Amino acid sequence: MPAKTGKEYIERLKKANNNIYIHGERVNDVTEHPAMKNVVKSMARLYDVQHEKADKMLYTSPATGSQVGMTFLQPKTIDDLIARREAITEWAKTSGGMMGRSPDYLNAEVMAMGVSNELFAESDPMFAENARKYYEFARENDISLTHTLIHPQVNRAKAQHEQKDANVALHLVEKNEDGIIVDGIRLLATQGGITDEILVFPSTVKKAGEEDDPYSLAFAIPNNTPGLKFISRESFDYGKNHWDHPLGSRFEEGDAIVSFENVFVPWERVFVCGNSSICNRTFRETNAVVHMSHQVVSKNVVKTEFLLGVVLSLMDAIGIDQFQHVKDKGTEIMLSLETMKSHLYRAEHNAAIDKWGTMTPDFQALDAARNWYPRIYPRLVEILRILGASGLMGIPTEADFQNEEIGPIIHRGLQGKNLEGYERVQLFRLAWDLTMSAFGSRQMHYEYYFFGDPVKMGMSYFDSYDKEPFKAFVKDFLGKTGAVKPDFMNV
């Protein structure tokens, strides 16, 4: 089938009846459960936007001639790359960039591994063909994906094979004629119960050795596969209305522990089986991390625009935009936004064709952006919180305004310079949900660890950075001072 609609997305979830648990109970229908129904509606909205803005969101499949999602596109030109980014941007705008795992994130990964599949053939040519076919399958059926990259946090000082309970992490149990059997736990599947399939891949940061080969796996299976369970954390959608919780009531994606209980994976769905070397190189050598980073930076530009809009609206609402320190804080966010946009521009306009014929963004620009944003996003949120001050605590609910006795009191008492009380509180509730609610706190934590531990990422960035030209610059500069070495140094 071609690009799906929101209705078709919901129908698939109902039919799949994925095995998900939350708050101690199994979920009978994720499309109706209080903890998930609102984000399901938001996801459905994304798929409807594809058809409402088909000129930006869809393209003609090279395989079938059907209209498929633009975020699956293998870009061949810089214009293609920009077109895909514009589709990413359209989706991000529906949530103000608050949905970190909208479908385009993993669509980019599936595309990259599907067209750059030679690495998987090192073990068996079958695995490369599997990756190619899975990309086509996901694109032609508009498959929505969750994914899981990391092992449980049991003892970070030891490798998986050294753990006291070495079988707690997802591992290979058996190979047979039809496929493999896997068992164990993986973390942390965002949108775990509200997607079609799960993509199991190695970590983008933490490398493994040969002794961890049994844990070195990559495959994709339907979320209703027997033996597969999603155990979701507490929901931050508290069943409140959109006025009181404008973000948490719509975009709470959820995160789940994933349990594999002797799960069967057919060979045609396996990409890596027991090879730590391939796992360690997968994201970089297929350029998957480049295309995924392109999606993330595009989304984060929208997120920063949204946050800036809230800050500016808040300044205007209570008349603080003339103060020096307020302007300086607004400038901080503006500079952050323009820096991210510059990284994105450089990444796209310095893009080059890789050996698989894919127009691939300049990773130096994207790598800088993805290392920088986790460090500055907490500061951007802090600015909004500081400027909101006590106003972020004085936020009655919509029900308070509807009360005939106290409604007029707070409507008058909480007015702003340019807004009546009702509108001002609505704005401040948005600022609160972005910064101080459970949803807002999760957003900050999520951005900080989006690609992994920022310190480890920074170490990797430092180690891979080309330092020699800068040292040579200094050495050459010192060599031109005209100084003459003392004779004793020439002995």
Summary of the structure (lengths in Angstrom):
residues: 491
radius of gyration: 24.8
end to end distance: 79.1
largest distance: 95.6
contacts: 1635
relative contact order: 0.11
helix: 53%
strand: 14%
